[in-house]
Amino acid sequence: MPRILGESLDELRRTRTSLKWQAFPDDVLPVWVAEMDARPCPVVVDTLTTALQRGDTGYRWAAPYTEAFVGFAKRRWDWSVDPAALVPVADVMIGVEELLHALTPHDTGVVLSPPCYDSFYGFVEAVDRRLVVAPLDSNHRLDPRALEAAFAEAGPGAAYVLCNPQNPTGTVHAPEELAMLARLAAQHDVLVVSDEIHAPLVRPGVEFTPYLSVPEAAAGIAVVSASKAFNLAGLKAALVVPGPDAGDAVGTLPEVVTHGASHLGVLAQTAAYSAGDDWLDQLRDEVFANRALLTDLLGRRLPEVVVAPADATYLAWLDCTALGLDDPAAAFLERGRVALSPGVNYDRSATGWVRFNLGTSPSVVEEAVRRMAVSV
């Protein structure tokens, strides 16, 4: 199979019309938003091409989608999921939003552990809940003392939105950490909602633990999608997965919530989950080769910038504090014409950090580091 992340900069500029490549002027190299510059999974292309040729573009039917995810979860993580319990939603964050709306009292808080996905903050605001933070520790791991204090502050009936694996740090939460989280959540009557959109993108040889596979987490809820792992953000679909003790709660979601997943999105993700394993395995190898490349290039050309150790995602969390810049992302953009995501998007205190998207060709990684180095 040819490289998945192998397209040249010229080819990407010529062929990409999505947000990543259109939001900045043509002289800016984009390594910011979390979409990959990936050649598509062939089985997804075949499935969508056939559907379009046949005019199969109506409303979605979710049964094959749920079965495909169940098979994928069993193969990849030895996680047994009841397909009858799954609820289709438009995408992961819409699913999280609907769960927060339906299952948390208005006067409670929603707890986040920064650095975490930047849209978490916006959705907490959208549901008009009180933001409470339990920061990760200095090693980007879940901090039990911070969690306990935050859960007490958020109040009974509150929610905790877990990023599993963590975006942007690439932390893969260990089973004992997840069990600790579940015990604390039960003690404080806090609902854990686990965003597991990056779950398939774990370093080969490292085990991902679904939150609901931990026995203590029976009252939790996960939300999953193939959109990040298979670069299908434009083909909307996701699944809400209730824990064994959360089925009744998820059953209170209004039926109309399930209407948002698109038929083509469901078809694409069903194909990916069912027959995309080889493509995914190659993609992971290429992503982690890019991570090693980025670490090596920065070590040689910009040693003041430190790449946080990571075992998941195609996103790198870079500590630029030694550069002494008030806003490193702004400096790299203005002086080097390379767009990275500012660290403060993910953690209000991370003023010296940036996020770098590794889901691209090695030549783009090399050019981005060259521009970063000359800009300082």
N, C-alpha and C positions, 0 to 999 in steps of 0.2 A: 504494500500500500504506500503511495507517495506521502510526503509529509502533510500533516493536517494543518500545522501552523507554519506554512512555508511560503506564503505569498509575499512578493516584494512590496516595497513602499509604493512604487509607481503603480503596481497592479491594484493595491488597496485603494489608493486615491481615485483610480479610474472606475472601480467597480462598486464601492461601498456608498450607500445613500442613507445609512442609519445615523442615529444621534452621535455616536462616537466620532464619525468622520465628517460630520456636517456642522457641528457646534462651534468650531474654531476656523479661522482663516486657513487657506491652503498651505501656508508656510509653517503652520504649527503641527508638530508630531503628537498625536493623541495617545497617551497611555493612561487614561483616567477611568472613565466609566466602565462598569463590569459587563462588557460584552466582548467576545473573542473575535479575533480575525482568523476564523477557522473555516477550512473547506468542509462542506457539510457531510454528515453521516449519510452514506449512500442509501441505506434502507429508508431513511426519512425522505430523501429526494424522490425515490421511487414511489413511496406511498402517497405523497402529496401530488406528484405529477399525475398519477393514475386517478386520484380523486378529482382533480381539476379537469382532466380530459373527459371524465364521465359526467361532470356537472354535479358531483357529490359534495355539495357545498351548503347543506342545510343545517339544522340544529344538531347539537352534539348528542351522542348516545354513549354513556360513560362505562357501561359494563366491561367492554374489552380493555379499557384504560385501567380500571381498578385491578382487573386480573393481571394485566401486564406489570403493574407496579408490585403486586404481591409476589410474582415470580422473580422480579428483579431484586426485591428486598431479601428474599430467601437465598438467591444465588450469591449476592454480594456480601450480605451481612449475617446470614443464617437467622434472619428475623422473620417470624411467622406473623402474618397480618390477616385479619378477617376481611375479605373483600366486601362483604355486606355492610361493614361498618363505615366504609370510606364515603366521604362527601365531596363531590367535585365543586371547585370554586374557580373564580377567574384567574387568580394567580396567588402566590404565597402571601403577599402583604395584604391583599384584599381579604383573604381568608383570615389572617390575623386580626385585621380590623373588625370583621364581622364577629369574631369570637370575643374580642374585647367589648364590643357594643352589647352583645347578648348576655355575656356571662360575668361581667364585673359591675358592681354598683357604681353609680356615678361619682360618689364621694370618696372612692378609694384611689390608690395610686397604681401606676404601672412601673415596674422596676426594670431597668436596663443595666447591663454591665459594659460600660465603655472601656476600651474602644470597641464599638459595635457598628453594624450597618447603619448608615446615616439616615435612611428612610424610617427607621424605628422611631426616631424623634418626631418626625412629621406625622406619623400615624398616631402616636400618643396624643399629640395636639389635636389631630382630626377627630378623635373620639372624645375629646374634652376630658381627659383624665389627668391626674397630677403625676408629673414625672418625678421618680425617685431613682437615684443611681447607686449601684453597688459595684464600684470599679474593679476590674481585674487586678491581680497583684502585679508586682514588678516583673514577674516571669510570664505575664499574660495568661494566668490561670485563674479559675474561679476562686474567690476569697471568701471562706465561710464566715468570717467575722463581718465583712462588709455586707454579705447577703443577709445575715441575721439582723443586722441593724436596719437595713433597708426594708426588709419584710415587716419588721415591727413598725417602722414609720409609715409604710404604705397602708397597713391596716388589714383586718380580716376581709376576705373576699377579693383582695387585690390580685394582680397578675404579674408574672415575671416572663418577659420575652427572652428566651434563650436563643443565642446564635450558635448553632451546632452543625458543623465546625464554625469557628469564630471568623467573621469578616470584620476587620481587615487583617487580623493578626495571624490567621492560619492555624490557630490552636485547635487541636483535636482533643476534646474533653474525654478524660479517662472514665471508665465505668465507676470507679470509686468516687470520683468527683461528681458525677451525675447522681449517684446514690445519695451523697451528702446533700446535694441541692434538693432532691426529692424529699428527704427527711425534714429539712428545714422548711420547705414549702408546706408540708403537711402540718408541722407544728404551728405554723402561723396562718393556716388557711389561705394559702396563696396558690393560684392556678398557674402552672407552668405551661407555656405555649412555646414549643420548640420549632424554630425555623431551620429546616434541614435541607435547604436548597443546594448547598455546596457539598452535601454528604458524599456523592460519588467521586468527588475530586480530592481524594486523600492519597498521600504519597504511597506508591506501591510498597508493600511490606508493613504498612501501618494500619492498624485496625480502627475503623470507625464504629462507634457504639451509638445506635439509635437511642434516643432518650427513653422511649417507651419499652425498649428491650430490658431496661433495668427494673427488677421486680418492685422496687420502692416507688416507681413512677407511674403506677397504675391509674392514678387520677389525672395524669397529664394529657396533653394533646400535642400532636406534631402536625406540621404542614409541609408537604413535599411537592417537588416538581422536577421535571427533567430539563427545565429551561436553561439553567446555568451550565450543567454538565454537557449538554448537547447543543448549546448556543441557539436556543429556541425562544429567546425573550419576546420576539415578535409574534409568536404563536401561543397565545395565552391559554394556560390550563394549569391547575394544581389540585391537590387532594388534601383534605383535612382527615387526619388519622386520630381517632380517639383512643385513649388508653382503655383497658378493660373496665375501669370504674368511671369513665367519662362519656360513655355512649349516650346516656340519657341527656346529659348536658348538651352535647353536640346535636342531639335530636331536636332541641328547641330552636335551632337556627331556622329562620323562615325559608320555605322551599325556594323562593325566588332567588335566594343567594346562590343557588346552584346553577343559575342560568348563564352566568358570566363566562364560563369556559367556552372557548370557540370550538366548533366542530373540527376545523383544520388543526388547531392546537392539540386537541385530544388525539386525532389520528397520528400526528407527528410524534407526540410523546409516547403513544402506545407502541409505535414502531421502534422508537429508540429504546424503550425499556425491554421490549421483546427480543430485539435482534441487533442491538447496537453495542454489545459488549466488546467486541474486538476493536471497533473504532474508539471506544472510550478508553480502553487499555493503552492504545497507542497515544491518544491525546494526553493522558496522564504522564506517560514517559516524556513526551515533548515539553509539557509544562514544567516538570521538575528539572529537565535539562536546561530550560530557560532560567529557572531559579538559580541553578548553579552558575550559569553564564553571567547572570546579573551580579551575583555575589562576587565572582572573580573580577569582572570588569570594574565594579565599584572599588574593590580592594586595590586595584592597580591604578585607576584613574581618579578616584574620588574617595580616598580611604577614610575621610572624616564621616562619611555616610555609612551607617551600620544597618545591615539587613536583619530584621528580627527573625530568629529561627522559626520555621513553620513546617507543618506536616500536611497542610491542606490548602485548597483554593488555588486559583491562578492570579492571586493578588499578593503583592509584597508590601510589607509595612516597614518603611524606611525612617530611621532616626537621623535627622539632619541637624540636630541641635548644636553639634560642634562647629557647624558653619557660621553660627552667630547671626543668622538671618531672622528677621521678625516674622516673615512669611515665606518659607522656602518655596512653596508651590508657585506663589506670585513671582518670585525671582526667577525660577526656572522658566516660567512662561514668558516673562518680559525679556530676559536676557538670552535665553537659550531656545526659545520658541518650541518648548516641549510642555505639554499639558499633563500634569499629574493632579491627583485629588488632594486637597488640603487636609492635613491631619485633624484639624478642628471640626471637620464634618462628622467625624466618628467619635471624637472625644474632645470636649470643649477645652480641655487643658493641654491637648497635644499640639501646641503651637509650632513645635520644631519638627513635626513629622509630616510625611506625605505617603500616599498609597500609589503604587506602581502596578499597572496591569501587565502581567506576564503572558497573557493569552494572545500572543502575536508571534510573528516570525523572529528568529534569532537576529536577522539583520535590523529589524526595528528596535529590538532591545539594544543592540550595539550602537545604533544611531542615537537613541535616546540618552544613553550614558555619555556618549561623546558630547552631545549638546549640554547636558547637565554639567559636565566637567569644565567646559569652556565658559560656562555662564558664571562661574564663581572664581 
